[in-house]
């Protein structure tokens, strides 16, 4: 399935040195032909920038799992690139808020 972001419900900007990374989270939606939900997200500025999603039995579970996936993806990128990703409202250097 190719996910579409649809309506954006949340955004966050991260910094890696002078590079800005934008996180976009879409409104959870029903899977086609299913009662289950998916929550799409996109990280712009790193990686493939493809729209990814997490699925759940309801919209809240899809959103919760989406946030966990984002956290894992940011942690992986930090480890692989040996960079610090910082959120402007983080309490310490390297804090992404996840």
Secondary structure, 3 states (H helix, E strand, C coil): CCCCCCCEEEEEEEEECCEEEEEEEECCEECCCCCCEEEEEEEECCCCCCCEEEEECCHHHHHHHHHHHHHHHHHHHHHHHCCCCEECCCCCCCCCCC
